[in-house]
Amino acid sequence: MFLSSHVLSEAERACDTVGIIRGGHLVAEEGVKALLGKRLREVEAVFGEPVELEMLAGLARVDNISAVNETTMIARAKGDALDSLVKRVATARVVDVRIQQASLEDVFLEFYRDEPVPETAGGEEDR
């Protein structure tokens, strides 16, 4: 079955494989499960005492690390980096944690944002 949709939540529910057409060219084709395995997660951790942002330094595929205040920090984990992020956070006394998963649409935007757009017949980029 071929489904053309700009509603990626619909594609997530209905499809096993997703293709991305950009500038009239197929630029990506992957299984939905594989794409969701690359899913981004925002992790907010609240600690029982003040912590330093440096506690998350050096974790591969973890970025956007910021402090909300002296006992709360937020970071973004890509794919399987969630495991190492949670383990590092657990080295301090955690009083609350929230993990928010990105949608399939967010995954597309993140993983295909920097892909070069194929040139059209007119030589102009299709944005």
N, CA, C and O atoms as a GROMACS GRO file, in nm:
protein
  508
    1MET      N    1   0.085  -0.116   0.000
    1MET     CA    2   0.000   0.000   0.000
    1MET      C    3   0.090   0.123   0.000
    1MET      O    4   0.191   0.127   0.070
    2PHE      N    5   0.054   0.221  -0.076
    2PHE     CA    6   0.126   0.348  -0.080
    2PHE      C    7   0.036   0.453  -0.019
    2PHE      O    8  -0.079   0.470  -0.061
    3LEU      N    9   0.087   0.525   0.079
    3LEU     CA   10   0.012   0.630   0.147
    3LEU      C   11   0.093   0.757   0.138
    3LEU      O   12   0.209   0.761   0.180
    4SER      N   13   0.035   0.859   0.084
    4SER     CA   14   0.101   0.989   0.078
    4SER      C   15   0.035   1.078   0.181
    4SER      O   16  -0.086   1.100   0.178
    5SER      N   17   0.115   1.129   0.274
    5SER     CA   18   0.058   1.209   0.380
    5SER      C   19   0.162   1.304   0.437
    5SER      O   20   0.281   1.272   0.442
    6HIS      N   21   0.116   1.420   0.478
    6HIS     CA   22   0.200   1.513   0.552
    6HIS      C   23   0.173   1.501   0.701
    6HIS      O   24   0.235   1.569   0.782
    7VAL      N   25   0.079   1.414   0.736
    7VAL     CA   26   0.044   1.390   0.876
    7VAL      C   27   0.124   1.268   0.921
    7VAL      O   28   0.081   1.154   0.902
    8LEU      N   29   0.240   1.292   0.981
    8LEU     CA   30   0.331   1.182   1.011
    8LEU      C   31   0.280   1.092   1.122
    8LEU      O   32   0.320   0.976   1.130
    9SER      N   33   0.193   1.143   1.208
    9SER     CA   34   0.135   1.054   1.310
    9SER      C   35   0.048   0.949   1.243
    9SER      O   36   0.039   0.836   1.290
   10GLU      N   37  -0.016   0.986   1.133
   10GLU     CA   38  -0.095   0.891   1.054
   10GLU      C   39  -0.003   0.785   0.992
   10GLU      O   40  -0.035   0.666   0.996
   11ALA      N   41   0.108   0.827   0.936
   11ALA     CA   42   0.204   0.733   0.878
   11ALA      C   43   0.261   0.640   0.985
   11ALA      O   44   0.282   0.522   0.960
   12GLU      N   45   0.286   0.693   1.103
   12GLU     CA   46   0.339   0.613   1.214
   12GLU      C   47   0.243   0.500   1.250
   12GLU      O   48   0.287   0.388   1.279
   13ARG      N   49   0.113   0.527   1.248
   13ARG     CA   50   0.013   0.426   1.282
   13ARG      C   51  -0.009   0.326   1.170
   13ARG      O   52  -0.034   0.208   1.197
   14ALA      N   53   0.001   0.368   1.044
   14ALA     CA   54  -0.043   0.286   0.932
   14ALA      C   55   0.069   0.215   0.856
   14ALA      O   56   0.041   0.120   0.783
   15CYS      N   57   0.193   0.258   0.870
   15CYS     CA   58   0.298   0.210   0.782
   15CYS      C   59   0.407   0.132   0.856
   15CYS      O   60   0.432   0.154   0.975
   16ASP      N   61   0.471   0.041   0.782
   16ASP     CA   62   0.589  -0.029   0.833
   16ASP      C   63   0.716   0.041   0.786
   16ASP      O   64   0.816   0.045   0.858
   17THR      N   65   0.712   0.096   0.665
   17THR     CA   66   0.826   0.165   0.604
   17THR      C   67   0.781   0.302   0.559
   17THR      O   68   0.670   0.320   0.511
   18VAL      N   69   0.869   0.400   0.577
   18VAL     CA   70   0.838   0.537   0.541
   18VAL      C   71   0.945   0.588   0.446
   18VAL      O   72   1.064   0.565   0.467
   19GLY      N   73   0.902   0.656   0.340
   19GLY     CA   74   0.994   0.722   0.249
   19GLY      C   75   0.975   0.871   0.258
   19GLY      O   76   0.864   0.920   0.280
   20ILE      N   77   1.083   0.944   0.241
   20ILE     CA   78   1.076   1.089   0.245
   20ILE      C   79   1.113   1.140   0.107
   20ILE      O   80   1.220   1.112   0.054
   21ILE      N   81   1.022   1.216   0.049
   21ILE     CA   82   1.045   1.276  -0.081
   21ILE      C   83   1.072   1.423  -0.060
   21ILE      O   84   0.994   1.494   0.003
   22ARG      N   85   1.183   1.468  -0.114
   22ARG     CA   86   1.223   1.606  -0.096
   22ARG      C   87   1.274   1.657  -0.230
   22ARG      O   88   1.363   1.596  -0.290
   23GLY      N   89   1.220   1.764  -0.277
   23GLY     CA   90   1.263   1.818  -0.405
   23GLY      C   91   1.234   1.724  -0.520
   23GLY      O   92   1.304   1.725  -0.621
   24GLY      N   93   1.129   1.641  -0.505
   24GLY     CA   94   1.092   1.548  -0.611
   24GLY      C   95   1.174   1.421  -0.614
   24GLY      O   96   1.159   1.341  -0.707
   25HIS      N   97   1.261   1.400  -0.515
   25HIS     CA   98   1.348   1.283  -0.510
   25HIS      C   99   1.328   1.208  -0.378
   25HIS      O  100   1.306   1.270  -0.274
   26LEU      N  101   1.335   1.076  -0.385
   26LEU     CA  102   1.331   0.995  -0.264
   26LEU      C  103   1.466   1.010  -0.195
   26LEU      O  104   1.568   0.964  -0.246
   27VAL      N  105   1.466   1.075  -0.077
   27VAL     CA  106   1.593   1.101  -0.007
   27VAL      C  107   1.616   1.009   0.112
   27VAL      O  108   1.727   1.001   0.164
   28ALA      N  109   1.511   0.938   0.154
   28ALA     CA  110   1.527   0.845   0.265
   28ALA      C  111   1.415   0.743   0.260
   28ALA      O  112   1.303   0.773   0.221
   29GLU      N  113   1.448   0.621   0.301
   29GLU     CA  114   1.349   0.515   0.313
   29GLU      C  115   1.394   0.427   0.428
   29GLU      O  116   1.502   0.368   0.425
   30GLU      N  117   1.310   0.419   0.531
   30GLU     CA  118   1.346   0.343   0.650
   30GLU      C  119   1.221   0.287   0.714
   30GLU      O  120   1.111   0.339   0.696
   31GLY      N  121   1.239   0.180   0.789
   31GLY     CA  122   1.129   0.125   0.865
   31GLY      C  123   1.091   0.220   0.977
   31GLY      O  124   1.176   0.287   1.035
   32VAL      N  125   0.962   0.224   1.006
   32VAL     CA  126   0.914   0.311   1.113
   32VAL      C  127   0.981   0.275   1.245
   32VAL      O  128   1.019   0.364   1.322
   33LYS      N  129   0.995   0.145   1.272
   33LYS     CA  130   1.059   0.103   1.397
   33LYS      C  131   1.203   0.151   1.405
   33LYS      O  132   1.248   0.194   1.511
   34ALA      N  133   1.276   0.145   1.294
   34ALA     CA  134   1.415   0.193   1.291
   34ALA      C  135   1.420   0.343   1.317
   34ALA      O  136   1.505   0.391   1.392
   35LEU      N  137   1.329   0.416   1.254
   35LEU     CA  138   1.326   0.560   1.277
   35LEU      C  139   1.293   0.592   1.422
   35LEU      O  140   1.355   0.680   1.482
   36LEU      N  141   1.196   0.521   1.477
   36LEU     CA  142   1.158   0.547   1.616
   36LEU      C  143   1.270   0.506   1.711
   36LEU      O  144   1.279   0.558   1.822
   37GLY      N  145   1.355   0.412   1.669
   37GLY     CA  146   1.472   0.376   1.749
   37GLY      C  147   1.570   0.490   1.760
   37GLY      O  148   1.652   0.495   1.852
   38LYS      N  149   1.564   0.582   1.666
   38LYS     CA  150   1.648   0.702   1.667
   38LYS      C  151   1.580   0.816   1.741
   38LYS      O  152   1.630   0.928   1.746
   39ARG      N  153   1.466   0.785   1.796
   39ARG     CA  154   1.379   0.886   1.858
   39ARG      C  155   1.454   0.972   1.959
   39ARG      O  156   1.538   0.924   2.035
   40LEU      N  157   1.422   1.096   1.957
   40LEU     CA  158   1.475   1.191   2.053
   40LEU      C  159   1.390   1.189   2.179
   40LEU      O  160   1.269   1.169   2.173
   41ARG      N  161   1.454   1.208   2.290
   41ARG     CA  162   1.382   1.218   2.417
   41ARG      C  163   1.436   1.337   2.495
   41ARG      O  164   1.557   1.358   2.503
   42GLU      N  165   1.346   1.413   2.551
   42GLU     CA  166   1.387   1.520   2.640
   42GLU      C  167   1.372   1.468   2.782
   42GLU      O  168   1.265   1.420   2.821
   43VAL      N  169   1.479   1.477   2.858
   43VAL     CA  170   1.479   1.428   2.995
   43VAL      C  171   1.495   1.547   3.090
   43VAL      O  172   1.590   1.625   3.079
   44GLU      N  173   1.401   1.558   3.182
   44GLU     CA  174   1.410   1.660   3.287
   44GLU      C  175   1.427   1.587   3.418
   44GLU      O  176   1.345   1.503   3.455
   45ALA      N  177   1.533   1.618   3.488
   45ALA     CA  178   1.561   1.554   3.617
   45ALA      C  179   1.564   1.658   3.727
   45ALA      O  180   1.625   1.764   3.713
   46VAL      N  181   1.497   1.625   3.838
   46VAL     CA  182   1.496   1.712   3.956
   46VAL      C  183   1.573   1.636   4.064
   46VAL      O  184   1.543   1.520   4.094
   47PHE      N  185   1.671   1.703   4.122
   47PHE     CA  186   1.759   1.642   4.220
   47PHE      C  187   1.730   1.691   4.360
   47PHE      O  188   1.670   1.797   4.379
   48GLY      N  189   1.771   1.614   4.458
   48GLY     CA  190   1.750   1.649   4.598
   48GLY      C  191   1.844   1.755   4.649
   48GLY      O  192   1.821   1.812   4.756
   49GLU      N  193   1.950   1.782   4.576
   49GLU     CA  194   2.046   1.885   4.612
   49GLU      C  195   2.099   1.948   4.483
   49GLU      O  196   2.083   1.891   4.375
   50PRO      N  197   2.163   2.064   4.494
   50PRO     CA  198   2.216   2.128   4.372
   50PRO      C  199   2.314   2.037   4.299
   50PRO      O  200   2.392   1.964   4.361
   51VAL      N  201   2.310   2.042   4.165
   51VAL     CA  202   2.400   1.963   4.080
   51VAL      C  203   2.463   2.055   3.976
   51VAL      O  204   2.411   2.163   3.947
   52GLU      N  205   2.574   2.011   3.922
   52GLU     CA  206   2.644   2.086   3.818
   52GLU      C  207   2.612   2.024   3.682
   52GLU      O  208   2.601   1.902   3.671
   53LEU      N  209   2.597   2.107   3.581
   53LEU     CA  210   2.570   2.058   3.446
   53LEU      C  211   2.681   1.966   3.396
   53LEU      O  212   2.658   1.879   3.311
   54GLU      N  213   2.801   1.984   3.448
   54GLU     CA  214   2.915   1.904   3.404
   54GLU      C  215   2.895   1.755   3.429
   54GLU      O  216   2.965   1.673   3.371
   55MET      N  217   2.799   1.720   3.516
   55MET     CA  218   2.777   1.578   3.544
   55MET      C  219   2.734   1.503   3.417
   55MET      O  220   2.749   1.382   3.409
   56LEU      N  221   2.681   1.576   3.318
   56LEU     CA  222   2.636   1.513   3.194
   56LEU      C  223   2.736   1.533   3.080
   56LEU      O  224   2.711   1.489   2.968
   57ALA      N  225   2.847   1.598   3.109
   57ALA     CA  226   2.947   1.624   3.005
   57ALA      C  227   3.004   1.493   2.952
   57ALA      O  228   3.024   1.397   3.026
   58GLY      N  229   3.030   1.492   2.824
   58GLY     CA  230   3.096   1.379   2.761
   58GLY      C  231   3.007   1.263   2.723
   58GLY      O  232   3.056   1.163   2.670
   59LEU      N  233   2.877   1.273   2.747
   59LEU     CA  234   2.787   1.165   2.708
   59LEU      C  235   2.758   1.174   2.558
   59LEU      O  236   2.710   1.277   2.510
   60ALA      N  237   2.788   1.069   2.486
   60ALA     CA  238   2.765   1.067   2.342
   60ALA      C  239   2.616   1.076   2.313
   60ALA      O  240   2.535   1.013   2.382
   61ARG      N  241   2.581   1.153   2.214
   61ARG     CA  242   2.444   1.168   2.164
   61ARG      C  243   2.349   1.229   2.267
   61ARG      O  244   2.228   1.208   2.263
   62VAL      N  245   2.407   1.306   2.360
   62VAL     CA  246   2.328   1.383   2.457
   62VAL      C  247   2.366   1.529   2.436
   62VAL      O  248   2.483   1.565   2.442
   63ASP      N  249   2.265   1.613   2.412
   63ASP     CA  250   2.293   1.754   2.389
   63ASP      C  251   2.182   1.840   2.448
   63ASP      O  252   2.095   1.791   2.520
   64ASN      N  253   2.187   1.967   2.419
   64ASN     CA  254   2.089   2.064   2.471
   64ASN      C  255   2.077   2.055   2.622
   64ASN      O  256   1.968   2.063   2.678
   65ILE      N  257   2.189   2.038   2.689
   65ILE     CA  258   2.192   2.029   2.834
   65ILE      C  259   2.178   2.170   2.892
   65ILE      O  260   2.254   2.260   2.857
   66SER      N  261   2.080   2.188   2.980
   66SER     CA  262   2.061   2.319   3.041
   66SER      C  263   2.006   2.303   3.182
   66SER      O  264   1.946   2.202   3.217
   67ALA      N  265   2.030   2.407   3.261
   67ALA     CA  266   1.978   2.410   3.397
   67ALA      C  267   1.852   2.494   3.402
   67ALA      O  268   1.848   2.605   3.350
   68VAL      N  269   1.748   2.439   3.464
   68VAL     CA  270   1.626   2.515   3.489
   68VAL      C  271   1.650   2.599   3.614
   68VAL      O  272   1.613   2.716   3.620
   69ASN      N  273   1.710   2.536   3.713
   69ASN     CA  274   1.753   2.602   3.836
   69ASN      C  275   1.865   2.516   3.894
   69ASN      O  276   1.915   2.427   3.825
   70GLU      N  277   1.906   2.539   4.017
   70GLU     CA  278   2.022   2.466   4.070
   70GLU      C  279   1.995   2.318   4.099
   70GLU      O  280   2.089   2.241   4.119
   71THR      N  281   1.869   2.276   4.102
   71THR     CA  282   1.838   2.135   4.128
   71THR      C  283   1.765   2.066   4.012
   71THR      O  284   1.727   1.949   4.025
   72THR      N  285   1.745   2.137   3.900
   72THR     CA  286   1.673   2.078   3.788
   72THR      C  287   1.750   2.102   3.659
   72THR      O  288   1.793   2.213   3.631
   73MET      N  289   1.768   1.995   3.583
   73MET     CA  290   1.834   2.009   3.453
   73MET      C  291   1.756   1.936   3.346
   73MET      O  292   1.681   1.842   3.374
   74ILE      N  293   1.775   1.980   3.223
   74ILE     CA  294   1.710   1.922   3.106
   74ILE      C  295   1.819   1.885   3.007
   74ILE      O  296   1.916   1.959   2.990
   75ALA      N  297   1.801   1.771   2.941
   75ALA     CA  298   1.894   1.729   2.836
   75ALA      C  299   1.816   1.652   2.731
   75ALA      O  300   1.708   1.600   2.758
   76ARG      N  301   1.872   1.646   2.610
   76ARG     CA  302   1.809   1.571   2.501
   76ARG      C  303   1.898   1.452   2.467
   76ARG      O  304   2.018   1.466   2.444
   77ALA      N  305   1.835   1.333   2.465
   77ALA     CA  306   1.906   1.209   2.432
   77ALA      C  307   1.860   1.161   2.296
   77ALA      O  308   1.740   1.162   2.266
   78LYS      N  309   1.954   1.120   2.214
   78LYS     CA  310   1.922   1.070   2.081
   78LYS      C  311   1.936   0.917   2.081
   78LYS      O  312   2.040   0.863   2.118
   79GLY      N  313   1.828   0.849   2.039
   79GLY     CA  314   1.832   0.704   2.025
   79GLY      C  315   1.867   0.632   2.154
   79GLY      O  316   1.806   0.656   2.258
   80ASP      N  317   1.966   0.544   2.146
   80ASP     CA  318   2.002   0.461   2.261
   80ASP      C  319   2.082   0.534   2.367
   80ASP      O  320   2.125   0.472   2.464
   81ALA      N  321   2.105   0.663   2.352
   81ALA     CA  322   2.178   0.740   2.452
   81ALA      C  323   2.098   0.758   2.580
   81ALA      O  324   2.153   0.801   2.682
   82LEU      N  325   1.969   0.727   2.577
   82LEU     CA  326   1.886   0.741   2.696
   82LEU      C  327   1.942   0.659   2.812
   82LEU      O  328   1.942   0.704   2.926
   83ASP      N  329   1.989   0.539   2.783
   83ASP     CA  330   2.042   0.450   2.888
   83ASP      C  331   2.158   0.516   2.963
   83ASP      O  332   2.158   0.520   3.086
   84SER      N  333   2.256   0.567   2.889
   84SER     CA  334   2.371   0.628   2.957
   84SER      C  335   2.332   0.757   3.028
   84SER      O  336   2.387   0.789   3.133
   85LEU      N  337   2.237   0.831   2.973
   85LEU     CA  338   2.191   0.954   3.038
   85LEU      C  339   2.123   0.923   3.171
   85LEU      O  340   2.152   0.986   3.272
   86VAL      N  341   2.032   0.827   3.171
   86VAL     CA  342   1.962   0.791   3.294
   86VAL      C  343   2.060   0.737   3.399
   86VAL      O  344   2.048   0.770   3.517
   87LYS      N  345   2.155   0.656   3.358
   87LYS     CA  346   2.254   0.603   3.452
   87LYS      C  347   2.339   0.715   3.512
   87LYS      O  348   2.370   0.711   3.632
   88ARG      N  349   2.376   0.814   3.432
   88ARG     CA  350   2.456   0.925   3.484
   88ARG      C  351   2.373   1.010   3.579
   88ARG      O  352   2.422   1.051   3.684
   89VAL      N  353   2.248   1.037   3.543
   89VAL     CA  354   2.159   1.114   3.630
   89VAL      C  355   2.143   1.043   3.765
   89VAL      O  356   2.139   1.108   3.869
   90ALA      N  357   2.135   0.911   3.762
   90ALA     CA  358   2.112   0.833   3.884
   90ALA      C  359   2.233   0.832   3.978
   90ALA      O  360   2.225   0.775   4.087
   91THR      N  361   2.344   0.893   3.939
   91THR     CA  362   2.459   0.901   4.030
   91THR      C  363   2.437   1.006   4.138
   91THR      O  364   2.513   1.012   4.235
   92ALA      N  365   2.334   1.088   4.122
   92ALA     CA  366   2.294   1.185   4.224
   92ALA      C  367   2.157   1.145   4.276
   92ALA      O  368   2.092   1.056   4.220
   93ARG      N  369   2.113   1.210   4.384
   93ARG     CA  370   1.982   1.176   4.441
   93ARG      C  371   1.872   1.242   4.358
   93ARG      O  372   1.857   1.365   4.359
   94VAL      N  373   1.796   1.161   4.288
   94VAL     CA  374   1.689   1.208   4.200
   94VAL      C  375   1.558   1.206   4.276
   94VAL      O  376   1.523   1.106   4.338
   95VAL      N  377   1.483   1.318   4.271
   95VAL     CA  378   1.352   1.322   4.336
   95VAL      C  379   1.238   1.316   4.234
   95VAL      O  380   1.125   1.284   4.269
   96ASP      N  381   1.268   1.347   4.107
   96ASP     CA  382   1.167   1.336   4.003
   96ASP      C  383   1.237   1.333   3.868
   96ASP      O  384   1.345   1.389   3.851
   97VAL      N  385   1.174   1.265   3.773
   97VAL     CA  386   1.227   1.262   3.637
   97VAL      C  387   1.109   1.256   3.540
   97VAL      O  388   1.009   1.190   3.565
   98ARG      N  389   1.124   1.326   3.429
   98ARG     CA  390   1.023   1.327   3.324
   98ARG      C  391   1.094   1.300   3.193
   98ARG      O  392   1.193   1.366   3.160
   99ILE      N  393   1.042   1.204   3.117
   99ILE     CA  394   1.099   1.173   2.986
   99ILE      C  395   0.989   1.192   2.883
   99ILE      O  396   0.886   1.125   2.889
  100GLN      N  397   1.012   1.281   2.790
  100GLN     CA  398   0.914   1.309   2.686
  100GLN      C  399   0.971   1.262   2.553
  100GLN      O  400   1.079   1.307   2.512
  101GLN      N  401   0.899   1.173   2.486
  101GLN     CA  402   0.944   1.122   2.357
  101GLN      C  403   0.903   1.214   2.245
  101GLN      O  404   0.797   1.277   2.248
  102ALA      N  405   0.990   1.222   2.146
  102ALA     CA  406   0.958   1.300   2.027
  102ALA      C  407   0.867   1.217   1.937
  102ALA      O  408   0.864   1.094   1.945
  103SER      N  409   0.794   1.284   1.853
  103SER     CA  410   0.707   1.218   1.757
  103SER      C  411   0.789   1.176   1.635
  103SER      O  412   0.905   1.215   1.621
  104LEU      N  413   0.729   1.096   1.548
  104LEU     CA  414   0.795   1.059   1.424
  104LEU      C  415   0.829   1.184   1.343
  104LEU      O  416   0.932   1.190   1.277
  105GLU      N  417   0.742   1.282   1.348
  105GLU     CA  418   0.768   1.408   1.277
  105GLU      C  419   0.894   1.476   1.330
  105GLU      O  420   0.975   1.526   1.252
  106ASP      N  421   0.911   1.478   1.463
  106ASP     CA  422   1.031   1.536   1.522
  106ASP      C  423   1.155   1.460   1.479
  106ASP      O  424   1.260   1.520   1.455
  107VAL      N  425   1.143   1.326   1.469
  107VAL     CA  426   1.256   1.244   1.424
  107VAL      C  427   1.294   1.283   1.282
  107VAL      O  428   1.412   1.301   1.252
  108PHE      N  429   1.195   1.296   1.194
  108PHE     CA  430   1.224   1.337   1.056
  108PHE      C  431   1.293   1.472   1.054
  108PHE      O  432   1.394   1.490   0.986
  109LEU      N  433   1.238   1.567   1.127
  109LEU     CA  434   1.297   1.700   1.127
  109LEU      C  435   1.440   1.698   1.176
  109LEU      O  436   1.526   1.768   1.121
  110GLU      N  437   1.468   1.620   1.278
  110GLU     CA  438   1.604   1.614   1.332
  110GLU      C  439   1.700   1.540   1.241
  110GLU      O  440   1.811   1.589   1.217
  111PHE      N  441   1.662   1.426   1.190
  111PHE     CA  442   1.755   1.343   1.115
  111PHE      C  443   1.766   1.382   0.969
  111PHE      O  444   1.860   1.338   0.902
  112TYR      N  445   1.676   1.461   0.917
  112TYR     CA  446   1.682   1.497   0.776
  112TYR      C  447   1.689   1.647   0.753
  112TYR      O  448   1.685   1.693   0.639
  113ARG      N  449   1.700   1.723   0.859
  113ARG     CA  450   1.707   1.868   0.849
  113ARG      C  451   1.828   1.914   0.769
  113ARG      O  452   1.816   2.006   0.689
  114ASP      N  453   1.942   1.852   0.788
  114ASP     CA  454   2.065   1.898   0.724
  114ASP      C  455   2.097   1.825   0.595
  114ASP      O  456   2.203   1.847   0.536
  115GLU      N  457   2.006   1.738   0.549
  115GLU     CA  458   2.027   1.670   0.421
  115GLU      C  459   2.024   1.775   0.310
  115GLU      O  460   1.938   1.863   0.311
  116PRO      N  461   2.117   1.768   0.215
  116PRO     CA  462   2.108   1.862   0.103
  116PRO      C  463   1.982   1.835   0.021
  116PRO      O  464   1.945   1.720  -0.002
  117VAL      N  465   1.920   1.940  -0.022
  117VAL     CA  466   1.800   1.928  -0.103
  117VAL      C  467   1.843   1.903  -0.247
  117VAL      O  468   1.922   1.980  -0.301
  118PRO      N  469   1.792   1.795  -0.311
  118PRO     CA  470   1.829   1.770  -0.451
  118PRO      C  471   1.787   1.885  -0.540
  118PRO      O  472   1.684   1.949  -0.516
  119GLU      N  473   1.868   1.912  -0.642
  119GLU     CA  474   1.835   2.020  -0.735
  119GLU      C  475   1.723   1.976  -0.826
  119GLU      O  476   1.716   1.860  -0.868
  120THR      N  477   1.634   2.070  -0.856
  120THR     CA  478   1.526   2.044  -0.951
  120THR      C  479   1.578   2.067  -1.091
  120THR      O  480   1.691   2.113  -1.109
  121ALA      N  481   1.496   2.037  -1.191
  121ALA     CA  482   1.538   2.053  -1.330
  121ALA      C  483   1.580   2.197  -1.360
  121ALA      O  484   1.666   2.220  -1.444
  122GLY      N  485   1.519   2.292  -1.291
  122GLY     CA  486   1.552   2.433  -1.313
  122GLY      C  487   1.677   2.477  -1.241
  122GLY      O  488   1.722   2.590  -1.258
  123GLY      N  489   1.735   2.388  -1.159
  123GLY     CA  490   1.857   2.421  -1.087
  123GLY      C  491   1.834   2.494  -0.957
  123GLY      O  492   1.930   2.526  -0.887
  124GLU      N  493   1.709   2.522  -0.922
  124GLU     CA  494   1.681   2.592  -0.796
  124GLU      C  495   1.650   2.490  -0.689
  124GLU      O  496   1.600   2.381  -0.717
  125GLU      N  497   1.681   2.524  -0.567
  125GLU     CA  498   1.651   2.434  -0.456
  125GLU      C  499   1.504   2.444  -0.421
  125GLU      O  500   1.447   2.554  -0.420
  126ASP      N  501   1.442   2.329  -0.392
  126ASP     CA  502   1.303   2.324  -0.350
  126ASP      C  503   1.300   2.322  -0.198
  126ASP      O  504   1.349   2.227  -0.138
  127ARG      N  505   1.245   2.422  -0.138
  127ARG     CA  506   1.246   2.427   0.009
  127ARG      C  507   1.109   2.404   0.059
  127ARG      O  508   1.087   2.405   0.180
   0.00000   0.00000   0.00000
